[in-house]
Amino acid sequence: MRNVYVLATSCTAFGKRPGDSFKDLTREAYLDVLGDAGWENGDAIEQAWFGNCGMGTFGQRNIRGQVCFTPLVRQGLFPERVPMINVEGGCATASMAFHGAWKDVASGDMEVSLAIGVEKTFVQGDAAATMEIFEGGIDQLDAQEWHEYYRQRGIEAGKPFDPNASGGTVFMDTYAMQAAWHMKRWGTTQEQIAIAASKNHWHGSMNPKAQYRFEVSVEAALTDREVSYPITRSMAAPIGDGAAAAILVSEDALMRQPEQIRKRAVKVRGSVLTGGKYRDPAEPSLSRVAAQKAYAKSGLTPGDIDLLEVHDATSFCEIFQLEMLGFAEDGKGGPMVERGATRLGGALPVNLSGGLVSKGHPVGATGLSMIHELTLQLRREAAERQTDKARIAMAENGGGVIGFDEAACSVILLEAPGAG
């Protein structure tokens, strides 16, 4: 396998953007990633991976990337006849696009590959359409299977499964049941979840691309509108739109770039995908398997990692993923967050972007927005939210649900320019 480098990244502002189409968001992210690479056009790109989940709800069920890139091809900004592979993996969609581009280059098949994720989940005046997008992330063919699974898990967690009583979605209920189980098993508290939420809203207040750019106190997070106990609105990712992209290149292609571009390139130390299953709540999740594979393939350990972006669709997820990824013993993620270890300036900063709860979560773009944030941090270009120590970074991104697992999980390891 060849060395692979992230030459350039981009991320649009996330938020409710009803005036912007899928093609508008595609153009914005694509032109920005070209700009970050110092390129006028994408003539060097040999293949592209286009991630999206919800465009079918808007009437475009197939050839989504080709449709969104047609104007860019016509204008000479994207090369003709370049293959584009459409990717969908729930909230892990953009990370799957990244993985595909990484494999293009690592295998030796391509010198330059593009990954882009584009999403609109806010449908103005039509909440049912928004729900349709998210419902694709759970089994619609045998719904009775997960109904029975969650009914049983709810009994075990002391939180009965009743989707009709929820103020959110079935996904929020699944996270809430996992949190309740964790609280019952390990003594994790709602206040620890609120501390994680408050911390990430503080990080997001410093991110000009974040959907929510305001701080939320721990008390405000605790007393906010309940979505599904113990999760409140401040602890849950919002609905929004956005896009993000990355250009991945081989070492040979990197050496052909100007010095000012070469010296900003971030090395990919590993990219791993795993699949979910209906598991016992006490069994480790697919993210632990992904992390262990990533450590083994890269030769790195949890002690080598300086910062993280994790998939905090709810703030409980940060606590859980600290344990699954090997940074805290099982049951110790809550205390780790409580003592401030995951804050900017802490021992292991997590979600300096603001995470999903503050930066936002346009599902098909989320994974690449994590790569964008980590690339900024590793280049030391993150302005006021820059961490002092940024040599090795990890992104964890999950998508869809199968019981208490995500359907898919990505773990990506990145190394700062000049760190090797």
C-alpha positions in Angstrom: 0.0 0.0 0.0 1.3 3.4 -0.9 1.4 6.5 1.3 -1.7 8.7 0.9 -1.9 12.4 1.7 -4.8 14.8 2.2 -3.7 17.6 -0.1 -6.7 19.9 0.5 -10.0 20.0 2.4 -13.1 22.3 2.5 -16.3 22.7 4.4 -19.2 25.0 3.8 -21.0 26.7 6.7 -23.5 24.3 8.2 -27.1 25.3 8.9 -30.6 25.6 7.6 -30.0 26.8 4.0 -33.3 26.5 2.1 -32.1 28.9 -0.6 -29.2 26.7 -1.6 -29.7 23.6 -3.8 -27.6 20.5 -3.8 -25.8 21.8 -6.9 -25.1 25.1 -5.0 -23.6 23.3 -2.0 -21.6 21.0 -4.3 -20.2 24.0 -6.2 -19.2 25.7 -3.0 -17.4 22.8 -1.4 -15.7 21.8 -4.7 -14.5 25.3 -5.5 -13.2 25.8 -2.0 -11.3 22.5 -2.0 -9.7 23.5 -5.3 -8.8 26.8 -3.7 -7.2 25.0 -0.8 -5.1 23.0 -3.2 -4.1 26.1 -5.2 -5.8 24.7 -8.3 -7.8 26.6 -10.9 -9.6 23.5 -12.0 -9.8 19.8 -11.2 -8.0 18.5 -14.3 -5.7 16.3 -12.1 -8.6 14.4 -10.5 -8.8 10.9 -11.8 -11.8 9.6 -9.9 -14.5 11.1 -7.5 -16.6 9.7 -4.7 -19.9 11.5 -4.1 -21.6 11.0 -0.7 -25.3 11.8 -0.1 -28.2 10.3 1.8 -31.3 12.4 1.2 -31.4 13.6 -2.4 -34.0 10.9 -3.3 -36.5 12.7 -1.2 -36.0 15.7 -3.4 -36.6 13.6 -6.5 -33.0 12.6 -7.5 -32.7 8.9 -6.5 -29.8 7.9 -8.8 -26.7 9.4 -10.5 -26.6 12.1 -7.8 -23.0 13.1 -8.1 -23.1 13.1 -11.9 -26.1 15.4 -11.8 -24.5 17.8 -9.3 -21.2 18.0 -11.2 -22.7 18.4 -14.7 -22.5 22.3 -14.5 -18.9 22.0 -13.2 -18.0 19.7 -16.1 -19.7 22.1 -18.6 -17.7 25.0 -17.2 -14.4 23.2 -17.4 -13.9 23.1 -13.6 -14.2 19.3 -13.4 -12.7 17.1 -16.0 -14.8 15.2 -18.6 -15.2 11.5 -18.6 -13.9 11.1 -15.0 -15.8 8.3 -13.1 -17.9 9.3 -10.1 -19.0 6.7 -7.6 -22.1 7.5 -5.6 -21.9 6.5 -1.9 -24.5 6.1 0.8 -23.9 4.9 4.4 -26.2 6.9 6.6 -24.3 9.4 8.8 -21.0 7.6 7.8 -21.5 8.5 4.1 -18.8 11.1 3.7 -16.3 8.9 5.5 -17.1 6.1 3.1 -16.4 8.5 0.3 -13.0 9.3 1.9 -12.2 5.6 2.3 -12.9 5.0 -1.4 -10.6 7.9 -2.4 -8.0 6.6 0.0 -8.1 3.1 -1.5 -7.9 4.6 -5.0 -4.5 6.1 -4.1 -3.2 3.6 -1.6 -3.7 0.8 -4.1 -1.8 2.5 -6.8 -4.8 2.7 -9.1 -5.0 6.5 -9.0 -2.7 9.4 -8.2 -5.4 11.9 -7.3 -9.0 11.2 -6.0 -11.7 13.4 -4.7 -14.1 12.7 -1.9 -17.1 15.0 -1.4 -20.3 14.8 0.8 -23.3 17.0 0.1 -26.5 17.1 2.1 -29.8 18.9 2.7 -31.9 17.6 5.6 -33.9 20.7 6.2 -37.0 20.9 4.1 -38.8 24.1 4.9 -42.4 23.6 5.8 -42.2 19.8 5.4 -41.1 18.0 8.5 -42.4 14.7 7.0 -39.8 15.0 4.2 -37.0 15.5 6.7 -38.2 12.4 8.6 -38.2 10.4 5.3 -34.5 11.2 4.9 -33.6 9.9 8.4 -35.9 6.9 8.3 -33.7 5.4 5.6 -31.1 4.8 8.3 -32.9 1.9 9.9 -34.4 -1.3 8.6 -37.8 -0.5 6.9 -38.2 -4.1 5.6 -38.5 -5.9 8.9 -39.2 -3.1 11.4 -40.7 -5.6 13.9 -37.1 -6.9 14.5 -35.8 -3.6 15.9 -39.1 -2.8 17.6 -38.7 -6.1 19.6 -35.0 -5.4 20.2 -35.6 -1.9 21.6 -38.6 -3.1 23.6 -36.3 -5.6 25.4 -33.4 -3.2 25.7 -35.7 -0.6 27.1 -36.8 -3.0 29.9 -33.1 -3.7 30.7 -32.2 0.0 30.7 -35.2 1.0 32.8 -36.3 3.2 29.9 -39.3 1.7 28.1 -39.2 2.0 24.3 -42.2 4.1 23.2 -41.4 6.0 19.9 -44.9 7.6 19.9 -44.1 9.4 23.2 -40.7 10.8 22.0 -40.2 14.5 21.2 -37.5 13.5 18.6 -36.8 10.5 16.3 -36.4 6.8 16.9 -32.6 7.5 16.6 -32.7 9.8 19.6 -34.6 7.1 21.5 -31.9 4.6 20.7 -29.2 6.9 21.9 -31.2 7.7 25.0 -31.7 4.0 25.8 -28.0 3.4 25.4 -27.3 6.4 27.7 -29.8 5.1 30.2 -28.3 1.6 30.1 -24.8 3.1 30.6 -26.1 5.2 33.5 -27.6 2.2 35.2 -24.5 -0.1 34.5 -21.7 2.4 35.2 -23.2 5.3 37.1 -22.7 7.8 34.3 -24.8 10.9 35.1 -27.0 13.3 33.0 -24.8 16.1 34.3 -21.7 14.5 32.7 -23.6 14.3 29.4 -24.5 18.0 29.9 -20.8 18.9 30.5 -19.9 17.3 27.2 -22.7 19.3 25.5 -21.6 22.6 27.1 -18.0 22.0 26.2 -18.8 21.4 22.5 -21.1 24.4 22.3 -18.1 26.4 23.6 -15.9 24.9 20.9 -18.5 25.6 18.3 -18.8 29.2 19.3 -15.3 29.6 18.0 -16.0 27.9 14.7 -17.2 30.2 11.9 -18.6 27.2 10.0 -20.7 25.9 12.9 -24.5 25.9 12.8 -24.7 27.0 16.4 -22.2 29.6 17.4 -23.3 30.3 21.0 -22.3 28.9 24.3 -24.6 26.8 26.5 -24.0 26.4 30.2 -24.2 23.0 31.9 -27.3 24.1 33.7 -28.9 25.3 30.5 -28.1 22.0 28.8 -29.7 20.1 31.7 -32.9 22.2 31.8 -33.4 22.5 28.0 -36.4 20.9 26.3 -36.3 17.1 26.7 -35.9 15.2 23.5 -35.8 11.7 25.1 -34.5 11.4 28.6 -31.6 11.8 29.5 -31.1 13.7 26.2 -32.2 17.3 25.9 -32.2 19.6 22.8 -28.7 21.0 23.7 -27.3 17.5 23.8 -28.6 16.5 20.3 -27.4 17.3 16.8 -29.6 19.8 14.8 -31.2 19.5 11.4 -29.2 21.3 8.7 -27.5 21.5 5.3 -23.9 21.6 4.1 -21.1 20.0 2.2 -17.4 19.1 2.7 -14.7 17.7 0.5 -11.1 16.4 0.4 -8.5 15.8 -2.3 -6.3 12.8 -1.7 -3.0 12.3 -3.5 -0.1 9.9 -3.8 3.4 10.9 -2.7 4.5 11.3 -6.3 1.6 13.6 -7.0 2.3 15.5 -3.8 5.9 16.1 -4.9 4.6 17.8 -8.1 2.9 20.5 -6.1 4.4 23.9 -5.2 6.3 23.9 -1.9 3.6 26.0 -0.1 1.0 23.3 -0.9 3.3 20.4 -0.1 4.2 21.6 3.3 0.5 21.7 4.3 -0.3 18.1 3.2 -1.6 15.8 6.0 -0.6 12.1 5.9 -3.3 9.4 6.2 -2.0 6.9 8.7 -5.1 4.6 8.4 -8.7 4.3 7.2 -10.9 1.5 8.5 -14.6 0.6 8.1 -16.6 -1.9 10.1 -20.2 -3.1 10.0 -22.8 -3.2 12.8 -25.0 -6.0 14.2 -27.7 -6.5 16.8 -25.4 -6.8 19.9 -25.9 -7.3 23.6 -25.6 -3.9 25.4 -22.6 -5.2 27.4 -20.8 -6.2 24.2 -18.3 -3.6 22.7 -19.5 -1.7 19.7 -18.3 -1.7 16.1 -16.3 1.4 16.8 -14.0 -0.5 19.2 -13.4 -3.0 16.5 -12.6 -0.2 13.9 -10.3 1.5 16.3 -8.4 -1.7 17.1 -7.9 -2.4 13.4 -6.8 1.1 12.8 -4.2 1.0 15.6 -2.9 -2.4 14.3 -2.6 -1.2 10.7 -1.0 2.1 11.6 1.3 1.0 14.4 -0.2 3.6 16.6 -1.8 3.3 20.1 -4.4 5.5 21.9 -1.4 7.1 23.7 -0.2 8.5 20.4 -3.5 10.4 19.6 -3.5 14.1 20.4 -7.1 15.0 19.4 -10.3 13.5 18.2 -13.5 14.3 16.2 -16.2 11.8 17.3 -19.7 11.2 16.1 -21.7 12.9 18.9 -25.2 12.8 17.4 -25.9 13.1 21.1 -23.5 14.2 23.8 -23.7 10.8 25.4 -21.8 9.5 22.3 -18.7 11.4 23.3 -18.6 9.6 26.6 -19.2 6.2 25.0 -16.7 6.6 22.2 -13.9 7.6 24.6 -14.4 4.1 26.0 -14.8 2.3 22.7 -11.8 4.0 21.1 -9.5 3.1 24.0 -9.1 6.4 25.8 -11.0 5.5 28.9 -11.9 2.2 30.6 -15.5 1.1 30.3 -17.6 3.3 32.5 -14.9 5.9 32.9 -15.8 8.1 29.9 -18.1 10.3 32.0 -15.5 11.1 34.7 -13.0 11.8 31.9 -15.3 14.4 30.4 -16.2 15.8 33.9 -12.6 16.5 34.8 -12.2 18.6 31.6 -9.8 16.3 29.8 -11.7 16.7 26.5 -11.8 20.5 26.5 -9.6 22.8 24.5 -6.5 22.9 26.6 -7.2 19.5 28.1 -5.2 16.3 27.9 -7.2 15.0 24.9 -9.3 17.7 23.1 -12.4 16.2 21.5 -14.6 17.9 18.9 -12.8 21.2 18.7 -15.1 21.9 15.7 -18.1 21.9 18.1 -19.0 18.4 17.2 -22.3 17.4 15.7 -24.3 19.1 18.5 -22.9 22.5 17.7 -21.1 22.4 14.3 -24.2 20.6 12.9 -24.9 17.3 11.2 -25.9 17.3 7.5 -25.5 13.6 7.4 -23.9 13.0 4.0 -21.3 15.7 4.7 -20.4 15.0 8.4 -17.5 12.7 8.0 -15.6 14.9 5.7 -16.3 17.9 7.9 -14.4 16.0 10.6 -11.5 15.6 8.3 -11.6 19.3 7.5 -11.4 20.2 11.2 -8.6 17.8 11.9 -6.7 19.0 8.9 -7.0 22.6 10.1 -5.8 21.5 13.5 -2.8 19.5 12.2 -1.8 22.4 10.0 -2.2 24.8 12.9 -4.7 26.8 11.0 -7.7 26.6 13.5 -7.3 30.1 14.9 -8.7 30.6 18.4 -9.7 27.0 18.8 -6.3 25.7 17.9 -4.9 23.0 20.3 -1.3 23.3 21.4 -0.6 19.6 20.7 -1.6 18.4 17.2 0.6 15.6 15.7 -1.8 12.6 15.4 -5.6 12.9 15.1 -8.5 10.5 14.9 -11.9 10.8 13.4 -14.7 8.4 14.3 -17.9 8.5 12.3 -20.9 6.1 12.6 -23.9 5.8 10.3 -27.4 4.2 10.4 -28.5 1.9 13.3 -28.7 -1.8 13.8 -29.9 -2.2 17.4 -27.4 -0.5 19.7 -24.8 -0.5 16.9 -24.4 1.9 14.0 -24.8 0.1 10.7 -21.3 1.3 9.7 -18.4 2.9 11.4 -15.3 4.7 10.1 -12.1 5.4 11.9 -9.5 7.5 10.2 -6.0 8.4 11.5 -4.1 11.5 10.3 -0.6 12.8 10.8 0.5 16.4 10.8 2.8 17.8 8.1 6.4 17.2 8.9 5.6 14.8 11.8 6.7 11.7 10.2 
